[in-house]
Amino acid sequence: MRAFGFKSNGGPEVFEEIDVPAPEPGPGQVLIEVAYAGVNFAEVQHRRGEFGEPDGPLGYDVSGLEASGTVVALGSEVRGLSVGDRVAAYLPAFGGYAEFVVSGADFVRPVAALPLADAAGVPCVYPTAFGVLTDAGRLRPGEDVLIHAAAGGVGSAAARIARSLGARRVYGTVGSPGKQDLAGQLGYDELFVRDGFADAVREATGGRGVDLVLDPVGGPVRRASLEVLAAFGRLVAYGDLGRSGDWAADVWDLWKSNRSVAGYNISDAARRAPGTVGAHLANALAALAAGELRHEPPAIVPLAEVADVHRRFEAGQTSGKTVLRVAGG
């Protein structure tokens, strides 16, 4: 089958168009003919080697955490899915940048009336957004939320989900002033430039701060986020886009100021609570198909242009969701 993979870690130039054996579904697995594959920052990390060296078929790793397409085969012990179903799948072992991919049935859900291009951007992004808001963040109706990397896939999904869960105000931060104009489009009350965001948040909230901060950036942004938490506020860390290395919070400061820090990692959740990830995916697909969650159509790029997409991701030149057209791409 046709795929785009890499035999060594490095920059976007390591991607190669390759021909590798199509996978076969094992017990509890589903084989999907891929129509579209979502692109996520974790795939940039995968390519760079932050998850280890390539060790896939013929020495290549094929990236891609999200895919949509058609079920073409089922392994034993799979229930509730049929050959021919139009589905979206989370791929904890990667593999989406290819014509065919297998995933555990826990992470595969029908897309209903949602277009396959739209559905390809859901399986990693929306369960992560639900997870950081509900499982780790414990969001309650009437609370205020601050979302870093607000124009990205998870950020823009989380803004709308937070609103649907009853958040009072939803703020966000972006890396450049040019993205502030996206506030209304993405569902935010207000967007702040990330540099100096703490003062802007305190001013917007009358000094109170926010109840929940979602942070995939890390480093100084994470440290400053603690200072804008209201009483009993929570900070959820779910990434390290800034590549700032280790970060530590003083437990004494958390204890004395009624603040808390939590973490969320979807790959760990997929290992230890697969049903929860699958339930979040099903809820997201149903809400999007019904129009209960508003979303912007993704940018669609041919699979052959994956290296350029990764370059733009690393340069912070994207907003919203980008998906790769695999069939014919």
Backbone as numpy.savetxt, mean C-alpha at the origin, in Angstrom:
# Nx Ny Nz CAx CAy CAz Cx Cy Cz
6.55 -18.09 -19.52 5.71 -16.91 -19.52 6.59 -15.67 -19.52
6.03 -14.58 -20.00 6.74 -13.30 -20.02 6.64 -12.63 -18.65
7.75 -12.07 -18.21 7.78 -11.38 -16.93 8.90 -10.35 -16.97
8.88 -9.44 -16.00 9.99 -8.51 -15.81 10.56 -8.77 -14.42
11.85 -9.12 -14.39 12.49 -9.45 -13.14 13.91 -8.92 -13.09
14.62 -9.28 -12.04 16.00 -8.82 -11.88 16.82 -9.96 -11.28
18.06 -10.07 -11.77 18.97 -11.12 -11.33 19.96 -10.61 -10.31
20.07 -9.29 -10.20 20.91 -8.67 -9.18 20.19 -7.43 -8.67
20.49 -7.05 -7.45 19.85 -5.88 -6.87 20.51 -4.61 -7.39
19.75 -3.51 -7.39 20.30 -2.25 -7.84 19.23 -1.28 -8.25
19.56 -0.37 -9.16 18.64 0.64 -9.64 17.63 0.06 -10.61
16.73 0.90 -11.12 15.70 0.42 -12.04 16.24 -0.27 -13.28
17.49 0.04 -13.63 18.08 -0.56 -14.83 18.29 -2.06 -14.71
18.17 -2.63 -13.50 18.39 -4.08 -13.36 17.21 -4.90 -13.90
16.07 -4.25 -14.14 14.92 -4.99 -14.68 15.24 -5.54 -16.06
14.84 -6.78 -16.29 14.98 -7.42 -17.60 13.65 -8.08 -17.99
13.36 -8.06 -19.28 12.25 -8.88 -19.76 12.75 -10.31 -19.87
12.07 -11.23 -19.22 12.55 -12.61 -19.14 11.43 -13.59 -19.48
11.83 -14.80 -19.77 10.89 -15.90 -20.02 11.15 -16.95 -18.95
10.20 -17.13 -18.04 10.35 -18.07 -16.93 9.16 -19.02 -16.91
9.31 -20.18 -16.29 8.19 -21.13 -16.24 6.98 -20.53 -15.52
5.80 -20.80 -16.03 4.58 -20.36 -15.36 4.41 -21.16 -14.07
3.98 -20.52 -13.00 3.79 -21.25 -11.74 2.56 -22.16 -11.80
2.53 -23.12 -10.91 1.37 -24.01 -10.77 0.82 -23.87 -9.36
-0.50 -23.85 -9.22 -1.08 -23.68 -7.88 -0.95 -24.94 -7.04
-0.49 -24.75 -5.81 -0.46 -25.84 -4.86 -1.71 -25.85 -4.01
-1.76 -26.67 -2.99 -2.94 -26.70 -2.10 -3.24 -25.32 -1.53
-4.49 -24.91 -1.63 -4.90 -23.62 -1.09 -4.50 -22.43 -1.93
-3.99 -22.66 -3.14 -3.52 -21.57 -3.98 -4.37 -21.41 -5.24
-4.28 -20.23 -5.83 -5.03 -19.87 -7.02 -4.06 -19.38 -8.08
-4.21 -19.84 -9.32 -3.42 -19.36 -10.44 -4.22 -18.32 -11.21
-3.62 -17.15 -11.41 -4.31 -16.01 -12.03 -3.57 -15.60 -13.29
-4.30 -15.41 -14.38 -3.75 -14.78 -15.56 -3.84 -13.27 -15.33
-2.70 -12.62 -15.28 -2.63 -11.23 -14.83 -3.03 -10.27 -15.95
-3.93 -9.37 -15.64 -4.28 -8.28 -16.56 -3.52 -7.01 -16.20
-3.48 -6.69 -14.90 -2.80 -5.49 -14.41 -2.07 -5.82 -13.11
-0.97 -5.12 -12.88 -0.22 -5.28 -11.64 -0.03 -3.91 -11.00
-0.35 -3.78 -9.73 -0.13 -2.53 -9.02 1.35 -2.33 -8.72
1.73 -1.07 -8.53 3.11 -0.72 -8.19 3.12 -0.07 -6.81
4.03 -0.53 -5.96 4.13 -0.06 -4.59 5.59 0.21 -4.23
5.80 1.07 -3.23 7.18 1.41 -2.87 7.93 0.19 -2.33
7.21 -0.76 -1.73 7.89 -1.97 -1.25 8.56 -2.72 -2.39
8.05 -2.56 -3.61 8.68 -3.22 -4.76 9.99 -2.53 -5.14
10.07 -1.24 -4.89 11.34 -0.53 -5.05 12.35 -1.10 -4.04
11.91 -1.28 -2.81 12.78 -1.86 -1.79 13.21 -3.28 -2.16
12.28 -4.05 -2.69 12.58 -5.41 -3.13 13.68 -5.41 -4.18
13.53 -4.53 -5.17 14.52 -4.44 -6.25 15.88 -3.98 -5.73
15.87 -3.07 -4.76 17.14 -2.54 -4.23 17.88 -3.54 -3.35
17.18 -4.59 -2.92 17.83 -5.61 -2.10 17.54 -5.51 -0.63
16.60 -4.68 -0.23 16.30 -4.52 1.19 15.59 -5.73 1.78
15.11 -6.63 0.92 14.49 -7.87 1.39 15.35 -9.09 1.05
16.59 -8.87 0.62 17.46 -9.99 0.30 17.81 -10.05 -1.18
18.69 -10.97 -1.51 19.14 -11.14 -2.89 18.15 -11.99 -3.69
18.12 -11.83 -5.02 17.21 -12.62 -5.85 17.48 -14.12 -5.71
16.41 -14.90 -5.58 16.57 -16.35 -5.45 15.43 -17.10 -6.12
14.77 -16.47 -7.10 13.64 -17.08 -7.78 14.07 -18.00 -8.91
13.11 -18.46 -9.73 13.41 -19.34 -10.85 14.47 -18.75 -11.78
15.45 -19.56 -12.17 16.55 -19.15 -13.05 17.38 -18.02 -12.44
17.27 -17.84 -11.13 18.04 -16.81 -10.45 17.41 -15.43 -10.44
16.20 -15.31 -10.96 15.52 -14.03 -11.05 14.43 -13.90 -9.99
14.25 -12.70 -9.49 13.07 -12.35 -8.71 12.13 -11.54 -9.58
10.86 -11.85 -9.51 9.82 -11.06 -10.19 9.05 -10.32 -9.11
9.03 -9.00 -9.18 8.40 -8.22 -8.14 6.89 -8.08 -8.42
6.21 -7.30 -7.58 4.78 -7.06 -7.75 3.96 -7.66 -6.63
3.40 -6.81 -5.78 2.60 -7.25 -4.63 1.10 -7.29 -4.90
0.66 -6.76 -6.03 -0.77 -6.67 -6.33 -1.02 -7.08 -7.77
-2.12 -7.76 -8.00 -2.49 -8.10 -9.38 -4.00 -8.23 -9.48
-4.48 -8.02 -10.69 -5.87 -8.34 -11.01 -5.88 -9.14 -12.30
-6.92 -9.95 -12.47 -7.00 -10.76 -13.68 -8.06 -11.82 -13.55
-7.81 -12.95 -14.18 -8.80 -14.02 -14.26 -8.24 -15.32 -13.68
-9.03 -16.00 -12.88 -8.63 -17.29 -12.32 -8.58 -18.33 -13.45
-7.44 -19.01 -13.59 -7.31 -20.03 -14.64 -7.11 -21.43 -14.07
-6.78 -21.56 -12.79 -6.65 -22.88 -12.17 -6.71 -22.73 -10.66
-7.18 -23.79 -10.01 -7.30 -23.81 -8.56 -6.55 -25.01 -8.00
-5.83 -24.80 -6.92 -5.24 -25.91 -6.20 -6.29 -26.60 -5.35
-5.91 -27.70 -4.75 -6.84 -28.39 -3.87 -7.15 -27.53 -2.65
-8.28 -27.80 -2.04 -8.70 -27.15 -0.80 -9.09 -25.69 -0.97
-9.30 -25.24 -2.20 -9.76 -23.87 -2.43 -11.27 -23.86 -2.50
-11.89 -22.98 -1.75 -13.35 -22.86 -1.73 -13.75 -21.43 -2.05
-14.91 -21.27 -2.67 -15.46 -19.94 -2.89 -14.96 -19.22 -4.12
-14.09 -19.85 -4.89 -13.58 -19.27 -6.14 -13.72 -20.29 -7.26
-13.87 -19.80 -8.50 -14.03 -20.68 -9.65 -13.16 -20.21 -10.80
-12.78 -21.14 -11.67 -12.07 -20.78 -12.89 -12.95 -19.80 -13.68
-12.36 -18.73 -14.17 -13.09 -17.70 -14.90 -13.47 -16.49 -14.07
-13.33 -16.59 -12.75 -13.65 -15.43 -11.89 -12.67 -14.28 -12.16
-13.20 -13.06 -12.19 -12.37 -11.86 -12.26 -12.03 -11.47 -10.83
-10.73 -11.41 -10.53 -10.30 -11.26 -9.14 -9.18 -10.24 -9.00
-8.97 -9.86 -7.75 -7.78 -9.10 -7.36 -7.07 -9.91 -6.29
-5.74 -9.80 -6.24 -4.98 -10.64 -5.31 -3.83 -9.85 -4.69
-3.65 -10.04 -3.39 -2.44 -9.61 -2.71 -1.42 -10.73 -2.84
-0.17 -10.37 -3.11 0.88 -11.35 -3.40 2.02 -11.20 -2.41
1.91 -11.82 -1.23 2.95 -11.63 -0.21 4.33 -12.13 -0.64
4.38 -13.04 -1.61 5.66 -13.53 -2.11 6.08 -12.83 -3.40
5.42 -11.72 -3.75 5.68 -10.97 -4.98 5.28 -11.81 -6.21
5.66 -11.34 -7.41 5.39 -12.09 -8.63 4.42 -11.46 -9.60
3.89 -10.26 -9.29 2.84 -9.67 -10.10 3.26 -9.14 -11.46
4.55 -8.86 -11.66 5.01 -8.32 -12.93 5.20 -9.45 -13.95
4.16 -10.24 -14.17 4.26 -11.43 -15.01 2.89 -11.77 -15.57
2.89 -12.65 -16.57 1.63 -13.03 -17.22 0.76 -13.91 -16.33
1.39 -14.69 -15.44 0.65 -15.56 -14.52 1.29 -15.46 -13.14
0.45 -15.62 -12.11 0.96 -15.57 -10.75 0.07 -16.44 -9.87
0.66 -17.01 -8.81 -0.13 -17.75 -7.83 -0.20 -16.95 -6.53
-1.31 -17.12 -5.83 -1.46 -16.51 -4.51 -2.31 -17.43 -3.66
-2.14 -17.33 -2.35 -3.00 -18.06 -1.44 -4.43 -17.58 -1.56
-5.37 -18.51 -1.48 -6.78 -18.16 -1.65 -7.26 -17.14 -0.63
-6.62 -17.08 0.54 -7.00 -16.08 1.55 -6.87 -14.66 1.01
-5.99 -14.48 0.03 -5.68 -13.13 -0.45 -6.25 -12.85 -1.83
-7.18 -13.67 -2.29 -7.79 -13.50 -3.62 -9.28 -13.28 -3.43
-9.80 -12.20 -4.04 -11.22 -11.88 -3.91 -11.80 -11.42 -5.24
-13.05 -11.78 -5.53 -13.71 -11.28 -6.75 -13.82 -9.77 -6.72
-13.78 -9.17 -7.91 -13.79 -7.71 -7.99 -15.18 -7.13 -8.24
-16.19 -7.98 -8.41 -17.55 -7.51 -8.71 -17.51 -6.63 -9.96
-18.12 -5.45 -9.88 -18.20 -4.59 -11.06 -17.00 -3.66 -11.21
-16.05 -3.74 -10.32 -14.90 -2.84 -10.37 -14.02 -3.19 -11.58
-13.64 -2.21 -12.40 -12.75 -2.50 -13.53 -11.44 -3.13 -13.04
-10.89 -4.04 -13.84 -9.68 -4.74 -13.43 -8.51 -3.79 -13.23
-8.41 -2.73 -14.02 -7.33 -1.76 -13.84 -7.43 -1.11 -12.46
-8.62 -0.74 -12.05 -8.82 -0.14 -10.73 -8.54 -1.15 -9.63
-9.00 -2.39 -9.84 -8.86 -3.42 -8.82 -7.40 -3.78 -8.56
-6.53 -3.62 -9.56 -5.12 -3.98 -9.39 -4.43 -3.12 -8.35
-4.94 -1.94 -8.08 -4.34 -1.05 -7.11 -4.89 -1.18 -5.71
-5.70 -2.22 -5.47 -6.39 -2.36 -4.19 -5.70 -3.33 -3.22
-5.21 -4.50 -3.63 -4.93 -5.59 -2.69 -3.86 -5.35 -1.64
-2.88 -4.51 -1.92 -1.89 -4.18 -0.89 -2.24 -2.86 -0.22
-2.63 -1.89 -1.03 -2.85 -0.53 -0.55 -4.03 -0.46 0.43
-5.18 -0.97 0.05 -6.37 -0.81 0.88 -6.35 -1.65 2.16
-5.93 -2.92 2.11 -5.78 -3.63 3.39 -4.77 -2.97 4.31
-3.69 -2.39 3.75 -2.75 -1.66 4.59 -3.43 -0.44 5.21
-4.19 0.29 4.39 -4.88 1.48 4.91 -5.88 1.10 6.00
-6.66 0.05 5.77 -7.58 -0.42 6.82 -6.80 -0.87 8.05
-5.69 -1.57 7.83 -4.92 -2.09 8.96 -4.33 -1.00 9.83
-3.73 0.04 9.21 -3.12 1.09 10.02 -4.18 1.91 10.75
-5.34 2.06 10.12 -6.40 2.86 10.76 -7.14 2.09 11.85
-7.45 0.82 11.61 -8.31 0.08 12.54 -7.55 -0.89 13.42
-6.72 -1.75 12.85 -6.03 -2.76 13.65 -4.97 -2.14 14.54
-4.14 -1.27 13.97 -3.06 -0.65 14.74 -3.45 0.70 15.32
-4.17 1.51 14.54 -4.48 2.87 14.96 -5.70 3.02 15.83
-6.59 2.01 15.84 -7.81 2.05 16.68 -8.60 3.34 16.52
-8.77 3.77 15.28 -9.48 5.02 15.02 -10.91 4.95 15.52
-11.35 6.02 16.18 -12.72 6.12 16.66 -13.42 7.31 15.99
-14.74 7.23 15.82 -15.47 8.34 15.22 -15.22 9.64 15.99
-15.09 10.75 15.24 -14.88 12.05 15.85 -13.44 12.42 16.07
-12.50 11.50 15.74 -11.09 11.81 15.95 -10.47 12.47 14.72
-9.33 13.14 14.95 -8.59 13.81 13.88 -7.37 12.96 13.51
-7.09 12.93 12.21 -6.03 12.06 11.70 -5.05 12.89 10.87
-3.75 12.57 10.99 -2.71 13.14 10.14 -2.03 12.02 9.39
-1.95 12.14 8.06 -1.39 11.09 7.20 -0.19 11.63 6.45
0.99 11.06 6.69 2.17 11.44 5.93 2.19 10.70 4.60
2.96 11.25 3.63 2.96 10.71 2.26 1.52 10.65 1.75
0.83 11.77 1.94 -0.62 11.81 1.76 -1.08 11.60 0.34
-0.22 11.89 -0.65 -0.63 11.76 -2.05 -0.32 10.40 -2.62
0.29 9.51 -1.85 0.62 8.18 -2.32 -0.58 7.26 -2.31
-0.36 6.02 -2.71 -1.46 5.06 -2.80 -2.11 4.79 -1.47
-1.32 4.41 -0.44 -1.89 4.13 0.87 -2.45 5.39 1.48
-1.73 6.51 1.36 -2.20 7.76 1.96 -3.55 8.19 1.43
-3.71 8.19 0.11 -4.98 8.64 -0.45 -6.11 7.67 -0.13
-5.80 6.36 -0.05 -6.82 5.40 0.36 -7.20 5.61 1.82
-6.19 5.82 2.67 -6.45 5.98 4.09 -7.28 7.22 4.38
-7.08 8.29 3.61 -7.85 9.50 3.83 -9.34 9.24 3.66
-9.68 8.53 2.61 -11.10 8.26 2.33 -11.69 7.23 3.29
-10.89 6.23 3.63 -11.37 5.24 4.59 -11.57 5.88 5.95
-10.64 6.75 6.37 -10.78 7.43 7.66 -12.08 8.21 7.72
-12.39 8.89 6.62 -13.65 9.65 6.57 -14.84 8.71 6.70
-14.79 7.57 6.01 -15.91 6.62 6.07 -16.06 6.01 7.45
-14.98 5.98 8.24 -15.02 5.44 9.59 -15.39 6.49 10.63
-15.65 7.71 10.18 -16.14 8.74 11.09 -15.12 9.73 11.58
-13.94 9.77 10.97 -12.95 10.78 11.38 -13.53 12.18 11.22
-13.18 13.07 12.13 -13.70 14.43 12.08 -12.94 15.26 11.05
-11.63 15.33 11.20 -10.78 16.04 10.26 -9.63 15.15 9.83
-9.28 15.24 8.56 -8.19 14.43 8.01 -7.18 15.37 7.37
-5.98 15.41 7.95 -4.89 16.24 7.44 -3.85 15.33 6.79
-3.02 15.93 5.94 -1.95 15.16 5.32 -0.72 16.00 5.10
0.41 15.34 4.89 1.63 16.04 4.50 2.13 15.49 3.17
2.75 16.37 2.39 3.31 16.01 1.09 4.72 16.55 1.01
5.50 15.99 0.07 6.90 16.36 -0.01 7.18 17.66 -0.72
6.22 18.16 -1.51 6.46 19.39 -2.27 5.21 20.24 -2.31
5.36 21.58 -2.36 4.19 22.47 -2.37 3.25 22.21 -3.53
3.77 21.71 -4.65 2.93 21.49 -5.82 1.82 20.48 -5.61
1.98 19.62 -4.59 0.96 18.60 -4.34 -0.13 19.07 -3.39
0.02 20.25 -2.81 -0.99 20.73 -1.87 -2.34 20.98 -2.54
-2.32 21.26 -3.82 -3.57 21.50 -4.54 -4.42 20.25 -4.66
-3.88 19.09 -4.32 -4.61 17.83 -4.43 -5.49 17.55 -3.21
-5.48 18.44 -2.22 -6.17 18.17 -0.96 -7.62 17.75 -1.16
-8.40 18.58 -1.85 -9.81 18.26 -2.05 -10.01 17.00 -2.87
-9.21 16.85 -3.90 -9.32 15.69 -4.78 -9.06 14.39 -4.02
-8.12 14.44 -3.09 -7.75 13.23 -2.35 -8.55 13.05 -1.07
-9.39 13.99 -0.72 -10.26 13.81 0.43 -9.75 14.39 1.73
-8.76 15.29 1.67 -8.21 15.89 2.89 -8.87 17.23 3.19
-8.91 17.57 4.48 -9.32 18.91 4.87 -8.23 19.92 4.54
-6.97 19.48 4.71 -5.84 20.38 4.44 -4.58 19.53 4.26
-3.71 19.97 3.34 -2.41 19.34 3.14 -1.31 20.33 3.49
-0.28 19.84 4.20 0.85 20.66 4.59 2.12 20.11 3.93
3.05 21.01 3.63 4.36 20.56 3.19 5.05 19.90 4.38
5.71 18.77 4.12 6.26 17.96 5.22 7.29 18.71 6.03
8.14 19.49 5.40 9.12 20.28 6.15 8.37 21.32 6.98
8.53 21.26 8.29 7.86 22.20 9.16 6.40 21.90 9.41
5.97 20.65 9.18 4.55 20.32 9.31 4.04 20.46 10.74
4.91 20.25 11.74 4.43 20.24 13.12 3.79 21.57 13.51
4.42 22.66 13.16 3.84 23.97 13.48 2.51 24.17 12.75
2.45 23.73 11.50 1.21 23.88 10.73 0.08 23.07 11.34
0.38 21.87 11.83 -0.65 21.03 12.46 -1.13 21.66 13.75
-0.20 22.16 14.56 -0.61 22.80 15.82 -1.49 24.01 15.55
-1.15 24.77 14.52 -1.97 25.94 14.20 -3.35 25.53 13.72
-3.41 24.51 12.87 -4.70 24.07 12.32 -5.61 23.49 13.38
-5.03 22.91 14.43 -5.83 22.26 15.47 -5.94 23.11 16.74
-5.54 24.38 16.66 -5.62 25.24 17.83 -4.74 24.79 18.97
-3.63 24.10 18.63 -2.70 23.64 19.64 -3.02 22.27 20.22
-4.19 21.73 19.90 -4.59 20.44 20.48 -3.78 19.28 19.93
-3.48 19.30 18.63 -2.86 18.17 17.97 -3.88 17.20 17.42
-3.43 16.07 16.96 -4.30 15.07 16.33 -4.31 13.79 17.15
-5.33 12.99 16.92 -5.48 11.76 17.69 -4.69 10.59 17.11
-4.47 10.63 15.80 -3.80 9.51 15.15 -2.91 10.04 14.03
-1.65 9.57 13.99 -0.73 9.88 12.91 -0.34 8.58 12.21
-0.43 8.56 10.89 0.00 7.42 10.09 1.29 7.82 9.39
2.38 7.07 9.67 3.69 7.50 9.18 4.45 6.38 8.48
4.61 6.49 7.15 5.49 5.58 6.42 6.85 6.19 6.10
7.14 7.38 6.63 8.34 8.12 6.23 9.51 7.82 7.16
9.29 7.95 8.47 10.33 7.64 9.43 11.26 8.80 9.74
12.31 8.52 10.53 13.33 9.50 10.84 12.79 10.72 11.56
13.25 11.91 11.17 12.81 13.15 11.83 11.30 13.36 11.74
10.68 12.91 10.66 9.23 13.06 10.52 8.52 12.27 11.61
9.00 11.06 11.89 8.37 10.23 12.92 8.56 10.85 14.30
9.76 11.35 14.54 10.03 11.97 15.84 9.15 13.20 16.05
9.04 14.05 15.02 8.22 15.25 15.13 6.74 14.91 15.26
6.34 13.78 14.71 4.93 13.38 14.78 4.48 13.13 16.20
5.38 12.63 17.04 5.01 12.43 18.44 4.60 13.73 19.10
5.20 14.82 18.67 4.94 16.10 19.32 3.60 16.71 18.92
2.95 16.18 17.89 1.66 16.75 17.50 0.51 15.82 17.89
0.78 14.84 18.75 -0.29 13.96 19.21 -1.05 14.61 20.37
-2.36 14.55 20.29 -3.20 14.99 21.40 -3.10 13.98 22.54
-3.72 14.29 23.66 -3.74 13.35 24.78 -4.31 12.01 24.31
-3.64 10.93 24.65 -4.02 9.56 24.27 -3.89 9.32 22.76
-3.08 10.16 22.11 -2.88 10.00 20.68 -1.99 8.82 20.34
-2.14 8.29 19.11 -1.39 7.12 18.67 -0.63 7.44 17.38
0.59 6.97 17.31 1.41 7.06 16.10 1.58 5.65 15.56
1.22 5.44 14.29 1.40 4.13 13.66 2.49 4.24 12.61
3.56 3.47 12.80 4.65 3.42 11.83 4.40 2.24 10.89
4.49 2.49 9.58 4.28 1.37 8.65 5.20 1.44 7.44
6.36 2.08 7.60 7.32 2.14 6.51 8.50 3.01 6.89
9.46 3.11 5.96 10.65 3.93 6.18 11.09 4.52 4.85
10.19 5.30 4.24 10.48 5.87 2.92 11.72 6.75 2.95
11.98 7.39 4.09 13.13 8.28 4.19 14.45 7.55 4.36
14.40 6.23 4.54 15.60 5.41 4.72 16.50 6.01 5.79
15.88 6.33 6.93 16.59 7.04 7.99 17.24 6.11 9.00
17.13 4.82 8.82 17.73 3.90 9.78 16.87 3.74 11.02
17.47 3.21 12.06 16.74 2.94 13.29 16.22 4.23 13.92
15.10 4.11 14.59 14.50 5.24 15.29 14.03 4.73 16.64
14.23 5.51 17.66 13.85 5.09 19.00 13.02 6.15 19.68
12.01 5.72 20.42 11.20 6.61 21.25 11.49 6.29 22.70
11.49 7.30 23.54 11.73 7.13 24.97 10.42 6.71 25.63
10.40 5.51 26.18 9.18 5.01 26.82 8.73 5.95 27.94
9.69 6.55 28.64 9.33 7.49 29.70 8.49 8.64 29.14
8.90 9.17 27.97 8.15 10.26 27.35 6.75 9.80 26.94
6.65 8.59 26.42 5.33 8.08 26.03 4.43 7.94 27.26
4.99 7.37 28.29 4.22 7.14 29.51 3.76 8.45 30.13
4.68 9.42 30.23 4.36 10.67 30.91 3.45 11.58 30.10
3.38 11.36 28.78 2.57 12.25 27.94 1.34 11.58 27.35
1.02 10.37 27.82 -0.17 9.65 27.34 -0.18 9.51 25.82
0.97 9.13 25.27 1.08 8.86 23.83 1.49 7.40 23.64
1.20 6.88 22.46 1.61 5.50 22.19 2.07 5.37 20.74
2.91 4.37 20.51 3.44 4.08 19.19 3.10 2.63 18.85
2.60 2.41 17.64 2.29 1.06 17.17 2.91 0.87 15.80
2.98 -0.36 15.36 3.51 -0.67 14.04 2.53 -1.52 13.26
2.62 -1.41 11.94 1.80 -2.28 11.07 2.63 -2.68 9.87
2.65 -3.97 9.59 3.36 -4.52 8.44 2.46 -5.57 7.81
2.05 -5.33 6.56 1.07 -6.23 5.94 1.66 -7.61 5.68
2.96 -7.70 5.40 3.51 -9.03 5.14 3.50 -9.88 6.41
3.75 -9.27 7.56 3.65 -10.01 8.82 2.20 -10.36 9.12
1.28 -9.42 8.85 -0.14 -9.72 9.04 -0.58 -10.86 8.15
-0.05 -10.91 6.91 -0.41 -11.99 5.99 0.04 -13.35 6.53
1.16 -13.40 7.24 1.65 -14.65 7.81 0.84 -15.06 9.03
0.52 -14.08 9.88 -0.05 -14.43 11.18 -1.55 -14.20 11.29
-2.11 -13.38 10.41 -3.55 -13.12 10.43 -4.07 -13.01 9.00
-3.89 -14.06 8.18 -4.28 -13.96 6.76 -5.75 -13.65 6.57
-6.59 -14.17 7.44 -8.01 -13.90 7.31 -8.35 -12.44 7.46
-7.61 -11.74 8.32 -7.85 -10.31 8.51 -7.49 -9.53 7.25
-6.34 -9.86 6.63 -5.95 -9.20 5.39 -6.97 -9.47 4.30
-7.42 -10.73 4.18 -8.43 -11.07 3.18 -9.75 -10.35 3.41
-10.14 -10.21 4.68 -11.38 -9.50 4.99 -11.28 -8.03 4.62
-10.14 -7.41 4.90 -9.95 -6.01 4.51 -10.02 -5.86 2.99
-9.43 -6.80 2.26 -9.47 -6.74 0.80 -10.90 -6.87 0.30
-11.65 -7.83 0.84 -13.04 -8.01 0.41 -13.87 -6.77 0.71
-13.69 -6.19 1.89 -14.46 -4.99 2.25 -14.12 -3.83 1.32
-12.84 -3.67 1.00 -12.43 -2.57 0.13 -13.00 -2.72 -1.27
-12.89 -3.92 -1.84 -13.41 -4.14 -3.20 -14.91 -3.90 -3.25
-15.63 -4.38 -2.23 -17.08 -4.19 -2.21 -17.45 -2.71 -2.09
-16.74 -1.99 -1.22 -17.05 -0.57 -1.02 -16.72 0.25 -2.26
-15.63 -0.07 -2.92 -15.25 0.64 -4.14 -16.24 0.35 -5.27
-16.62 -0.91 -5.42 -17.56 -1.28 -6.49 -18.91 -0.63 -6.28
-19.31 -0.48 -5.01 -20.61 0.12 -4.70 -20.58 1.64 -4.68
-19.41 2.23 -4.80 -19.30 3.68 -4.74 -19.30 4.23 -3.33
-19.20 3.36 -2.33 -19.18 3.82 -0.94 -17.83 4.44 -0.58
-16.77 4.03 -1.28 -15.47 4.67 -1.19 -15.16 5.27 -2.55
-14.87 6.56 -2.58 -14.51 7.22 -3.84 -13.03 7.02 -4.10
-12.69 6.82 -5.35 -11.28 6.68 -5.70 -11.04 7.25 -7.08
-9.81 7.64 -7.32 -9.41 8.13 -8.63 -8.91 6.96 -9.47
-9.26 6.90 -10.75 -8.72 5.84 -11.61 -7.19 5.89 -11.61
-6.54 4.74 -11.66 -5.08 4.73 -11.61 -4.46 5.19 -12.92
-3.22 5.59 -12.85 -2.43 5.80 -14.06 -2.03 4.42 -14.59
-2.26 4.18 -15.88 -1.97 2.87 -16.47 -0.76 2.99 -17.40
0.23 2.15 -17.15 1.50 2.18 -17.88 1.79 0.77 -18.39
2.30 0.61 -19.61 2.65 -0.73 -20.08 3.71 -1.38 -19.19
3.63 -2.69 -19.06 4.59 -3.43 -18.24 6.02 -3.16 -18.67
6.25 -2.99 -19.95 7.61 -2.77 -20.45 8.23 -1.49 -19.91
7.42 -0.57 -19.36 7.94 0.68 -18.84 8.13 0.65 -17.32
8.23 -0.56 -16.76 8.32 -0.68 -15.30 9.55 0.03 -14.74
10.68 0.00 -15.44 11.88 0.66 -14.92 11.65 2.16 -14.77
10.99 2.77 -15.75 10.72 4.20 -15.67 9.77 4.52 -14.53
8.77 3.66 -14.30 7.85 3.86 -13.18 8.62 3.83 -11.86
9.53 2.89 -11.71 10.33 2.81 -10.49 11.19 4.06 -10.31
11.75 4.58 -11.41 12.55 5.81 -11.30 11.71 6.95 -10.75
10.48 7.08 -11.25 9.61 8.17 -10.81 9.18 7.96 -9.36
8.97 6.72 -8.94 8.64 6.43 -7.55 9.77 6.90 -6.64
10.99 6.55 -6.98 12.12 6.91 -6.12 12.35 8.40 -6.08
11.98 9.10 -7.15 12.16 10.55 -7.21 10.98 11.31 -6.61
9.97 10.60 -6.12 8.80 11.25 -5.54 7.96 12.00 -6.55
7.95 11.52 -7.80 7.26 12.21 -8.88 5.90 11.60 -9.21
5.37 10.78 -8.32 4.07 10.16 -8.58 3.07 10.59 -7.50
1.81 10.50 -7.84 0.73 10.69 -6.86 -0.38 9.73 -7.23
-1.17 9.35 -6.22 -2.21 8.38 -6.49 -1.60 7.02 -6.80
-2.30 6.24 -7.61 -1.90 4.87 -7.88 -1.47 4.69 -9.33
-0.43 3.89 -9.52 0.03 3.50 -10.85 -0.08 1.99 -10.98
-0.63 1.52 -12.10 -0.70 0.09 -12.37 -0.05 -0.20 -13.72
0.50 -1.40 -13.85 1.14 -1.85 -15.07 0.16 -2.70 -15.88
0.00 -2.40 -17.15 -0.84 -3.22 -18.01 0.00 -4.41 -18.46
-0.35 -5.59 -17.99 0.44 -6.79 -18.27 -0.01 -7.43 -19.58
-1.30 -7.65 -19.75 -1.81 -8.23 -20.98 -1.62 -7.20 -22.11
-0.76 -7.51 -23.06 -0.49 -6.58 -24.14 0.42 -5.44 -23.76
1.01 -5.49 -22.54 1.86 -4.38 -22.10 3.32 -4.66 -22.19
